[in-house]
């Protein structure tokens, strides 16, 4: 295999990993000088070598497909401005002398980075959130236990669900991978979906932190319906159709 082919396929893998899931149209736009036939041959070869997973109409990252919801490092470097904007909006929901739970994810980590040093009890299953919270002196950070997911840098599993079941928090900040009107909010891991459902059950209010790129995406494991949450905090680019859907479900959009 020539060096140009190797380099192109390596770039293709990097692009798919960075996006998590891509359409063939996105690949053609990213590689305008490569013919459709060559792109399809590349995808077939990379799929056979387990570098990516071909899907109907595109490709997905191996980590995304097997339920790790994409490497946290990849997600942290995408839509950085949108996540910072979401974090600033979410701060408006936080009240001193309250208890909050920060779910795992790059957007919740951005919120942890932005939290002021107020009197709070902050629970989390996220190592990256905990690292951000370590700078606070007045807030108390408590981590729930569980199995380490090295891709998302978070703890989950039956031990985490057990810990969460003993809690009652004022406000949950929930991360999601995808939303479709027919299936609701979803993610790529059954363990994470089970934990998120337990979190919702033990929170007085739930705020989903979701940039607009999550709309219309598909993921494997359902978390909940739109009506099961109280807020959707986003980047200001949600569709009018989705906002109308939120209004009908009595969910506040920030």
ABEGO torsion letter per residue (X at the ends): XBAAAAAAAAAAAAAAAAAGBBBAAAAAAABAABBAAAAAAAAAAAAAAGABBBBBGEBBBAAAAAGAGEBAAAAAABGAAAAAAAAAAAAAABBBGBBBBBBBEAAAAAAAAABBBBBBBBBBABAAAAAAAAABAABBBBBBBEBBBAAAGBBBEAAAAAAAAABBBABBBBBBABBBAAAEBBBABAAAAAAAAAAAAABABBBBBBBAAABGBBBABBABBAAABABBBBAGABBAAAAAAAAAAGBBBX
